[in-house]
Amino acid sequence: LSRLKSIFAAIDADGSGAVDVAEVRELLKQVGVEMEESALAEMVAEIDLDNNGTLEFIELIELLRKVGSRAKEMLREQTEAGARAIATRPLLHEMLVASR
């Protein structure tokens, strides 16, 4: 918990005790997560319990949990799509050969 609080303090660039969308975007960018502006704003609004436009510590933890879940889901979908593409290649090859 203290490690998470240290990370929070580091990304709270203005020392306000809360992070805004720009600070969250920068954090996500640093860890390699790219999100569309509208998707990030929607997620922040959904998690912002007090509707003040910023995320306090506990709200940021929830956002990171959601982003992690979304990233895992996207990775799973990409893996499944890749597996399907690989599985269909022999069939596609057979179809191409048979059509000659």
C-alpha positions as CSV (number, residue, x, y, z in Angstrom):
1,L,0.0,0.0,0.0
2,S,2.8,2.4,0.8
3,R,4.4,1.7,-2.6
4,L,1.1,2.5,-4.3
5,K,0.8,5.8,-2.3
6,S,4.4,6.7,-3.4
7,I,3.5,6.1,-7.0
8,F,0.3,8.2,-6.6
9,A,2.4,11.0,-5.1
10,A,4.8,10.8,-8.0
11,I,2.1,11.2,-10.6
12,D,0.2,13.9,-8.7
13,A,2.3,16.5,-10.5
14,D,0.7,19.5,-8.8
15,G,0.6,18.0,-5.3
16,S,-3.2,18.5,-5.0
17,G,-3.9,15.1,-3.5
18,A,-5.8,14.1,-6.7
19,V,-4.9,13.4,-10.3
20,D,-6.6,14.8,-13.3
21,V,-7.2,13.2,-16.7
22,A,-3.9,14.7,-18.0
23,E,-1.9,13.1,-15.1
24,V,-3.7,9.8,-15.6
25,R,-3.0,9.9,-19.3
26,E,0.7,10.5,-18.6
27,L,0.8,7.6,-16.2
28,L,-0.8,5.2,-18.7
29,K,1.5,6.4,-21.4
30,Q,4.5,5.7,-19.2
31,V,3.4,2.1,-18.7
32,G,2.7,1.7,-22.4
33,V,-1.1,1.9,-22.3
34,E,-2.7,4.1,-25.1
35,M,-6.3,5.0,-24.7
36,E,-8.5,7.3,-26.8
37,E,-9.3,10.6,-25.1
38,S,-13.0,9.9,-25.0
39,A,-12.5,6.4,-23.5
40,L,-10.2,7.7,-20.8
41,A,-12.6,10.6,-19.9
42,E,-15.5,8.2,-19.8
43,M,-13.6,5.8,-17.5
44,V,-12.5,8.7,-15.2
45,A,-16.1,10.0,-15.0
46,E,-17.4,6.5,-14.2
47,I,-14.9,6.1,-11.3
48,D,-14.9,9.7,-10.0
49,L,-17.2,9.0,-7.0
50,D,-17.4,12.6,-5.9
51,N,-17.8,14.0,-9.4
52,N,-15.1,16.6,-9.0
53,G,-13.3,15.8,-12.2
54,T,-10.2,14.3,-10.5
55,L,-9.3,11.0,-9.0
56,E,-8.2,10.6,-5.4
57,F,-6.0,7.7,-4.4
58,I,-8.7,5.0,-4.0
59,E,-10.4,6.1,-7.3
60,L,-7.0,5.9,-9.1
61,I,-6.5,2.4,-7.8
62,E,-10.0,1.4,-9.2
63,L,-9.1,3.0,-12.6
64,L,-5.8,1.0,-12.8
65,R,-7.7,-2.2,-11.9
66,K,-10.2,-1.5,-14.7
67,V,-7.5,-0.6,-17.2
68,G,-5.6,-3.8,-16.3
69,S,-8.8,-5.8,-16.8
70,R,-9.4,-4.2,-20.1
71,A,-5.8,-4.8,-21.3
72,K,-6.1,-8.5,-20.3
73,E,-9.3,-8.8,-22.2
74,M,-7.8,-7.2,-25.3
75,L,-4.8,-9.4,-25.1
76,R,-7.0,-12.5,-24.8
77,E,-9.0,-11.4,-27.8
78,Q,-5.9,-10.7,-29.9
79,T,-4.5,-14.1,-28.9
80,E,-7.7,-15.9,-29.8
81,A,-7.9,-14.0,-33.2
82,G,-4.3,-15.0,-33.9
83,A,-4.9,-18.6,-33.0
84,R,-8.0,-18.6,-35.3
85,A,-5.9,-17.0,-38.1
86,I,-3.2,-19.6,-37.7
87,A,-5.8,-22.5,-37.6
88,T,-7.4,-21.3,-40.9
89,R,-4.2,-21.0,-42.9
90,P,-4.0,-24.8,-43.8
91,L,-7.7,-24.7,-44.8
92,L,-7.1,-21.6,-46.9
93,H,-4.0,-23.2,-48.5
94,E,-6.1,-26.3,-49.4
95,M,-8.8,-24.2,-50.9
96,L,-6.3,-22.2,-53.0
97,V,-4.6,-25.4,-54.2
98,A,-7.9,-27.1,-55.0
99,S,-9.1,-24.1,-57.0
100,R,-6.2,-24.3,-59.5
